[in-house]
Amino acid sequence: MKKVVITVQGRVQGVGFRYHTKLLADKVDVTGTVENQIDGSVLIKVSAPTDKTDSFIDSLEKNRPPFSRIDSIHIVENNDLPDFSSFKVIH
């Protein structure tokens, strides 16, 4: 099991990024959350088998919504994350 916290910076708010992230997560079958941050970034928490987590991160980097722009993706492993039951957009 690989548990990661991903911070995505760029034009990622107001462009459907969270919804798109949810679609990717459901497609790859990872669980966790995605939410906007006050600094304009998006915070994603994922808990899934290593291969699925890696596939999700790869998809996130390569497939973004049309009007978004990713300037940086920061990934930190965090084994203290809970085992999520689904992937949710936090409003």
Kinemage of the C-alpha trace (Angstrom):
@kinemage 1
@onewidth
@group {chain A} dominant
@subgroup {mainchain}
@vectorlist {calphas} color= white
{ca met a 1} P 0.000 0.000 0.000
{ca lys a 2} L 1.328 3.410 -0.968
{ca lys a 3} L -0.048 6.526 0.709
{ca val a 4} L 0.889 9.910 -0.715
{ca val a 5} L 0.035 13.573 -0.384
{ca ile a 6} L 0.257 15.423 -3.700
{ca thr a 7} L 0.314 19.201 -4.006
{ca val a 8} L -0.351 20.543 -7.503
{ca gln a 9} L 0.444 24.174 -8.265
{ca gly a 10} L -0.413 26.229 -11.326
{ca arg a 11} L -3.771 27.151 -12.821
{ca val a 12} L -5.627 24.354 -11.061
{ca gln a 13} L -8.596 26.118 -9.487
{ca gly a 14} L -11.703 27.154 -11.385
{ca val a 15} L -10.860 24.936 -14.377
{ca gly a 16} L -12.450 21.610 -13.398
{ca phe a 17} L -9.227 20.192 -11.974
{ca arg a 18} L -10.783 18.539 -8.905
{ca tyr a 19} L -13.556 16.921 -10.956
{ca his a 20} L -11.000 15.732 -13.520
{ca thr a 21} L -8.835 14.325 -10.711
{ca lys a 22} L -11.855 12.408 -9.390
{ca leu a 23} L -12.458 10.908 -12.842
{ca leu a 24} L -8.795 9.824 -13.076
{ca ala a 25} L -8.893 8.351 -9.562
{ca asp a 26} L -12.039 6.365 -10.344
{ca lys a 27} L -10.546 5.126 -13.620
{ca val a 28} L -7.312 3.959 -11.971
{ca asp a 29} L -9.204 2.753 -8.860
{ca val a 30} L -7.456 4.716 -6.123
{ca thr a 31} L -9.074 6.106 -2.982
{ca gly a 32} L -8.545 9.434 -1.270
{ca thr a 33} L -9.529 13.086 -1.474
{ca val a 34} L -8.930 16.203 -3.556
{ca glu a 35} L -9.459 19.755 -2.336
{ca asn a 36} L -8.589 23.352 -3.178
{ca gln a 37} L -6.162 25.159 -0.908
{ca ile a 38} L -6.227 28.830 0.063
{ca asp a 39} L -2.894 29.450 -1.727
{ca gly a 40} L -4.405 28.420 -5.095
{ca ser a 41} L -2.956 24.913 -5.141
{ca val a 42} L -4.842 21.620 -5.068
{ca leu a 43} L -4.139 19.022 -2.371
{ca ile a 44} L -4.661 15.342 -3.210
{ca lys a 45} L -4.410 12.489 -0.714
{ca val a 46} L -4.226 8.962 -2.124
{ca ser a 47} L -4.118 5.524 -0.553
{ca ala a 48} L -3.867 2.520 -2.891
{ca pro a 49} L -1.602 -0.337 -3.933
{ca thr a 50} L 1.736 0.998 -5.198
{ca asp a 51} L 1.117 0.208 -8.868
{ca lys a 52} L -2.250 1.992 -8.834
{ca thr a 53} L -0.859 5.005 -6.993
{ca asp a 54} L 2.008 5.289 -9.476
{ca ser a 55} L -0.409 4.949 -12.400
{ca phe a 56} L -2.627 7.680 -10.930
{ca ile a 57} L 0.321 10.061 -10.524
{ca asp a 58} L 1.451 9.356 -14.088
{ca ser a 59} L -2.084 10.012 -15.400
{ca leu a 60} L -2.338 13.204 -13.356
{ca glu a 61} L 0.866 14.534 -14.906
{ca lys a 62} L -0.030 13.586 -18.483
{ca asn a 63} L -3.804 14.200 -18.583
{ca arg a 64} L -5.041 17.540 -17.321
{ca pro a 65} L -8.175 19.557 -18.010
{ca pro a 66} L -7.895 21.753 -21.134
{ca phe a 67} L -7.814 25.134 -19.370
{ca ser a 68} L -5.512 24.097 -16.539
{ca arg a 69} L -1.761 24.503 -16.275
{ca ile a 70} L 0.442 22.456 -13.964
{ca asp a 71} L 3.556 24.312 -12.840
{ca ser a 72} L 4.677 21.776 -10.256
{ca ile a 73} L 3.648 18.558 -8.561
{ca his a 74} L 5.078 17.826 -5.124
{ca ile a 75} L 4.646 14.256 -3.840
{ca val a 76} L 5.314 13.139 -0.263
{ca glu a 77} L 4.734 9.643 1.061
{ca asn a 78} L 2.692 9.694 4.278
{ca asn a 79} L 1.930 6.352 5.892
{ca asp a 80} L -0.238 8.099 8.504
{ca leu a 81} L -3.014 8.708 5.959
{ca pro a 82} L -6.164 6.687 6.615
{ca asp a 83} L -7.404 3.910 4.379
{ca phe a 84} L -10.042 5.798 2.404
{ca ser a 85} L -13.174 3.950 1.286
{ca ser a 86} L -13.636 5.971 -1.929
{ca phe a 87} L -12.279 9.026 -3.751
{ca lys a 88} L -14.056 12.258 -2.809
{ca val a 89} L -13.969 15.882 -3.895
{ca ile a 90} L -13.901 18.074 -0.793
{ca his a 91} L -15.674 21.398 -1.303
